[in-house]
Amino acid sequence: LIDREAWGWGDEHRAQPLAVSITQTTELGTAYTPDEVRAIADHVHSRGMTLHMDGARISNAAAYLGVPLRAFTSDAGVDLLSFGGTKNGLMFGEAVVVLNPDASEGLTYLRKLNMQLSSKMRFVSAQLIALLSDGLWMRSASQANAMAQRLRQAVEGLD
């Protein structure tokens, strides 16, 4: 799928493919294993592109896979991460985490444009600090995963 779209470098009539973005967990509820992320990262990097991970449900993936976040992010070659909080109990907020500083050129100038430079950043930060303290993120994600499994089992036999 990547190679189908990753072409046309130098063609002024085509958008230049610079990044691949994957979602962990996916919108379908599946999770990339660390080995799968590493394979994607290696392929993307061999093409001179950056790997971004949309981590809206990243805590759920870590809870499901039973591995630390770094196993399928920094250790697996992810360059940039959007660490989501709203799908793990925050009222609002996420953090852009630069895992590879070489992949962040221009990010400073995009923060405000993309609403990452909030005038009241301390309110977003307070939530993230609470979420990341004392294992709350993992407990919340594990509970959400358990409830999703319970719901799946309850409706599995329905037409």
Residue pairs with C-beta under 8 A, 6 or more apart in sequence:
2 20
2 40
2 43
2 44
2 47
5 17
6 17
6 20
6 47
6 49
7 17
8 14
8 15
8 16
8 17
9 16
9 17
9 48
17 47
17 49
18 49
18 50
19 44
19 49
19 50
19 51
19 52
19 80
20 40
20 44
20 49
20 50
20 51
20 52
21 51
21 52
21 53
21 54
22 32
22 37
22 40
22 51
22 52
22 53
22 54
23 53
23 54
23 56
23 57
24 31
24 32
24 37
24 53
24 54
24 55
24 57
24 58
24 61
24 72
25 31
25 32
25 57
25 58
25 60
25 61
25 64
26 32
29 148
31 60
31 61
31 64
31 65
32 40
32 61
32 72
33 65
33 72
34 65
34 67
34 71
34 72
34 75
34 76
35 76
37 53
37 72
37 73
37 76
37 77
37 78
38 76
38 77
40 51
41 51
41 76
41 77
41 78
41 79
42 77
44 50
44 51
45 51
45 77
50 79
50 80
50 100
50 103
51 77
51 78
51 79
51 80
52 78
52 79
52 80
52 81
52 82
53 73
53 78
53 80
53 81
53 82
54 82
54 84
55 61
55 73
55 81
55 82
55 83
55 84
55 94
56 82
56 84
56 86
56 87
56 94
57 84
57 87
57 88
58 69
58 73
58 81
58 83
58 84
59 88
59 137
59 138
59 140
59 141
60 87
60 88
60 141
60 144
60 145
61 72
62 68
62 69
62 72
62 138
62 141
63 138
63 141
63 142
63 144
63 145
64 145
65 71
65 72
72 78
73 81
73 97
73 99
74 99
78 99
78 100
79 98
79 99
79 100
79 102
79 103
80 96
80 97
80 98
80 99
80 100
80 103
80 104
80 107
81 96
81 97
81 99
82 94
82 95
82 96
82 97
83 94
83 95
83 96
83 97
83 128
84 94
85 92
85 93
85 94
85 95
85 127
85 128
85 131
86 92
86 93
86 94
88 131
88 137
88 140
88 141
88 144
89 131
89 136
89 140
90 127
90 128
90 131
91 127
92 124
92 127
93 124
93 127
93 128
95 128
96 107
96 111
96 116
98 104
98 107
110 116
111 117
118 124
130 136
131 137
131 140
